[in-house]
Each structure stands twice: as C-alpha cells, then as structure tokens.
Amino acid sequence: MLLGDAAADVTKVERPGTGDDTRSWGPPFVAGESAYYLSANWTAACRARS
C-alpha cells in the first residue's frame, strides 16, 4: 500500500473467480463497490479511472 501511495506500479493479485473478499463488504456501497474496498484500494481505483 505504501508503494502504491508513492505512485509505484503495483500489481494486486486476487483469488481467481471470487476476487478480493472485501469487494462485497457492506453496506455502504458506492456505485456497486464496497466503500471499505474502495478506501483500502484507492490507488488502484484512481489508476483505473485515469
């Protein structure tokens, strides 16, 4: 997480078929994604949108 915060290229590996468990933790949800997941993985979310 610290390397991602420092703008390093980081590849997150998730379990095939199910992905990260925190994607389904909620409520609250923001645009279909768990707010917890978005807060913990915000660097990936920002890069995906840019």
N, C-alpha and C positions, 0 to 999 in steps of 0.2 A: 504494500500500500504506500509506503513512504517513497519508493522509487517512482510509482505512478504519479504521486503528488509532485515529484520533482521533474515531471514531463518525460520520464524514461519510457521506452516502448516495452510494455509488459503484456505477456500473453496469459490470460486466465484459462485454465483447463477445468472443464466441468464434466461431471459424470454423463456418459452417453445416454441419450433417451430421456433423462429426467432433468439434467442441468443442476443448477445451484438450488438447494432446498429453500434458501431464503427468498427466492422469487415468489413463492406462494405464501409467505408470512404476512398476515394482515388480518383485518384492516389496520391502517388505511392503505388504499391503493391509489396510485397516480397513473392515469392513462393505462390501466391494466397491469401495471407493475407494482410490486410491493414497495411501499415507501422505505421500509428498512433496507431492502436490496439496493434501491437507488442511492440511499445515503451511504451505504458501505462500499458501493462500487461506482461512485460518482465520476471518477476519472474515465472509466470505460464508457459510461453513458454520455459524457461530454464528447469524447472522441467519436462515438458512433453517430452523433448528430452533426459533426463538422465535416 
